[in-house]
Amino acid sequence: MLRVVLAFGLGAALEVLLGWLLKRRRASLSTASEVIFFPSRVTCTEELLAGAPCVCPLPHGESALGRLLVRVLEARRSLDLCLFAFSSPQLGRAVLLLHSRGVRIRLVVDADYMALRGSQVGPLRRAGIPVRHDQDQGYMHHKFAIVDKKVLITGSLNWTTQAIQTNQENVLVVEDQAVVNIFLEEFEKIWENYNPANYTFFSKHEKTGIENAQS
Amino acid sequence: MLRVVLAFGLGAALEVLLGWLLKRRRASLSTASEVIFFPSRVTCTEELLAGAPCVCPLPHGESALGRLLVRVLEARRSLDLCLFAFSSPQLGRAVLLLHSRGVRIRLVVDADYMALRGSQVGPLRRAGIPVRHDQDQGYMHHKFAIVDKKVLITGSLNWTTQAIQTNQENVLVVEDQAVVNIFLEEFEKIWENYNPANYTFFSKHEKTGIENAQS
């Protein structure tokens, strides 16, 4: 009799454990990633950025940009940005807001695109956010952000109003720590490669030319 | 005594089960996704594309482009491509190869970029692959591929030699069926929206102009 009871007990315990583990797995899958497609409908983002209800004539409610802003604004400790182009005023405000809250922000951009019209690079730099850029012939074409070293936001979307409002784009939010770590490592590598201490102000060819002219 | 033995037995069974589940979880995580960073070193891709060893003077061995080609060439039934720009000759050959094997290929591109230098769109279209493009003001800026409706290849990389060889880029290979399904749904939506039957050859404004002129 005791054996039967214990066997039943074991079975029930296993079932509960399995159910709990599978539920956890499902829950982790469903929250592990989010996909946001653009173009975004134009909505008021004041409530997200100013933290107070807004009565402006723009539509209020969910939008792709709103969902992206929510994800970015979740940063509490760090935000590592690696962006080909960054001119969206709403995303610029979100980054400034995080900076004012003490979140440690680092920004990598492409040298050729950092002075595009409406670029957020100047305002962010003036606010004290460290910015680094490439010095290569190719583009620094990534479009990813890492929130608190735990959440990766990546995809095809450049952080520009044109892309947000008119392009077909995708943004993937990844919470798989293994994938986040791979991007973190790449970010650190790029951050170090683009250290101003490593900049060269003449190409090797030009240098040789100068040396030749002097010799 | 029996109680003690059964308690130990229960403990051991739980340990084995937990170990197995955690191992499965780790295994599924490690095969769930692959991250490929660019620029790619230039290597010979003949072995992948022609299926025979090659003795050309190019370096042979692994490269980012090689890893991407391997993932694309895994298609057995279908390949759905949604690409802003497609001019890489190696990736073009890979798609033609799959087409010749009977893989069902669909290609969506951006109208403004489909005639760029070295575009693969013409050759693929002439080979009988259906191609659709946007008619919008914004760009069709996605850069994703879905292999056999089971694997998503997405990221910042346009399928061009310049991007492959000189840019800082990322490609994410996702095997999470929930995420793949979301992109599949978006692909089908775009494919239907860009159906030539839906094309309009005059904007509404122009049409109104004509009607006004005729009235």
Interface residues (C-beta under 8 A of the other chain):
Chain A: L2 R3 L6 G9 L10 A13 L14 L17 L18 L21 R25 L29 S30 A32 S33 V35 F37 P39 F84 D134 D136 Q137 G138 Y139 M140 H141 H142 K143 F144 T154 G155 S156 L157 Q162 A163 Q165 T166 N167 Q168 E169 N170 L172 V174 D176 A178 V179 I182 F183 E186 I190
Chain B: L2 R3 L6 G9 L10 A13 L14 L17 L21 R25 L29 S30 A32 S33 V35 F37 P39 F84 D134 D136 Q137 G138 Y139 M140 H141 H142 K143 F144 T154 G155 S156 L157 Q162 A163 Q165 T166 N167 Q168 E169 N170 L172 V174 D176 A178 V179 I182 F183 E186 I190
